[in-house]
Amino acid sequence: MTIFKLKKTLKVLPLLLIAGYLNGTMAFAEVAKLTTAPNVPPALKRSKAETVVVNLEAKEYVGNLTKDVKYGFWSFGGTVPGPMARLRVGDSIEFHLSNAKDNTQPHNIDIHAVNGPGGGAAFTTVDPGQEKVFTFKAKAAGLFIYHCAAGSIVDHISNGMYGLVLVEPEGGLPSVDREYYVMESEFFASDPEDGVASFDIQRGLDEHASHVVFNGKEGGLLGDNALKAKVGETVRIYFGNIGPNSISSFHIIGEIFDKVYNDGGIGGAIGKNIQTTLVPSAGATIVEFKVDAPGAYALVDHSIYRVAKGAIGHLVVEGDKNPEVIRQGK
């Protein structure tokens, strides 16, 4: 082997995992690149379906729900929402779910992209310090929720165990300038005990959320966390709403969605020139729009009282003014 070929091989090997042997020939599986919100994994460059390994860990931790409120989160990957995966229709997914050894609860995963018992939950209930594996075929293109379904389910979801999986169609999605991952969720926080709030089941039963937030915390899309774009760019947002109770009326103040992939499905009807789109609990959508003028655009749940509970973020657009589209005065 030449030095050039050896270097090339060594560069590729970390991206691959030996999955087994097929007919005496070694087979490789691609390891999925996972990203945390608002980041989106890069578009897939391959032209055919592959075997893909996804590794995810359940992790319980204490973090900030607001600047002043600490909360005992349960999560996938140590973030709320959990990491986003990008797959291709036809892929065979080897899914590994581990449960951190210092966790207190068994966890599992229900992936809405799965056709089979419990969306995978039937095969993945795992105790702290252990790991479970199952394999499924990605049969449909779309944007799908995943969440924990262990125990009574409600506490696992309410504490932060959810995220998004994108299954691209053959040939992928059209390229855009910016892609972002945004997820809305309700929290039902108790009064803090020893400085840390936790899930209040009665608030959940009453459907009285104490907080409604984007990307896991109040201010998750504000200030340094705001989304960015430039005038003239096309932005695509992969938006999920876990609920666990309420429908989201997703809207961007000052924008009209050029395209809405209805209910997150890819290959079906696409809505055009949509002002506000409904996203059910445990549902998702994909919206695209071109930004025409600079400024701060507010992302909101237009069930408007939820803004006071935290359901607001910003898309900050930089660039030249566009008086043909909007200007002050005549």
Secondary structure, 3 states (H helix, E strand, C coil): CCHHHHHHHHHHHHHEEEEEEECCEEEEEEECCCECCCCCCCCCCCCCCCEEEEEEEEEEEEEECCCCCEEEEEEECCECCCCEEEEECCCEEEEEEEECCCCCCCECCEECCCCCHHHHHHHHCECCCCEEEEEEECCCCEEEEEECCCCCCHHHHHCCCEEEEEEECCCCCCCCCEEEEEEEEEECECCCECCEECECHHHHHHCCCCEEEECCECCCCCHHHCEEEECCCEEEEEEEEEECCCCEEEEEECCCEEEEEHHHECCCCEEEEECEEEECCCEEEEEEEECCCCEEEEEEECCHHHHHHCCEEEEEEECCCCCCCCCCCC
